[in-house]
Amino acid sequence: MKTEAPLLPGFRLDQTFFGLSPKDRPKLHDLIFDLVWVGEGRWDWNTIYNMPVFLRNFYVKKLNKMSADRKQQVEATKQSSTSKKTITKPPF
């Protein structure tokens, strides 16, 4: 004999909180670690953890853009240095 209450159509007893699942925790903590590490002491873990998500995403995008720009600048510098003629030692 069934002792549970009947479920009404459209009434679900699933989790109603729209949040992070346990499988998302490593991704969140990687993000927090990266922001704290790149922040070089400007932020602490607690500040980043309690920061609104939209603001945290803003800083991540900004840091990714800065990193891409720096990488592009290094590659341009490497190419310009390889295109220069090499200096040869004059004979004595």
N, C-alpha and C positions, 0 to 999 in steps of 0.2 A: 504494500500500500504506500502511495506517495504522500509524504508529509509536507512537501514544499508548497508555497503559495503559487497559484497559477500566474504566469506572465501575461500581462495584457499586451495586445499588439502595439508596437511603438514604444513600449516601456522596457528599457534595457537596464540590466544591473551591472553593466560593464563599468570599467573605470571611466569617469566623466571628466577627470582632469586632463586638459590638453597640455602635457608637459613632456619632459624628457624621460625616455625609457632607460633602464639600466644599461642597455647596449650603447647608448649615446654618451654615457659618462666619460669614457676615455677620450672621445673627440673633444668634449667640452674642456677637460683638464689639459689636453694638449694645447688647445687654444689659449687657455689662461696662462700656461707655462710660457708659451711663445711671447705673449704680450708682456709678461713680467720680465722675461729675459731680454727682449729687445728694448724694453723701456729703460734698462740700465739703472734701476733704482728709482725711477720717477713714480712708479706705481708699486703697490704691494699686492699680494694675492687677494686679500680681502676686498680691496677696492675694485679690482677687476671682476671678481666673482659677483659682487653686488651691483656692478654697473649695468644699466639697462642694455638689453640685447642689441637694440638698434645702434647705440653708441659704441658698443664693443665691436660690432660688425663694421662700423665706420672706421675705427682705428685699424682693424685688420686690413681692410681694403687700402687704406692710406699707406700702411707699412709695406704691403705687397707691391704697391705702385712705386714706392721709394726704392725697394729692392730691385725691381725690374729696371728702373731708370739707372740705378748704379751699375747693374750688370751690363746694360747696353752701353754705358759710358766706358766701362772697362774694355769691352770688346772693340769699341771704336778706337780707343787708345792703342790697343794691341795691333789693330790693322794698320793704323797710321804709322806705328813704329816699324812694322815689317815692310811697309812700302818705301821707307827711306833707304837711300843707298848706304851701304856699309862703308865704314871708314877703314881704309887700308893703311898699314904702317909703311911710311916712306923708307926707301932703301938708304942706308948710311954708307 
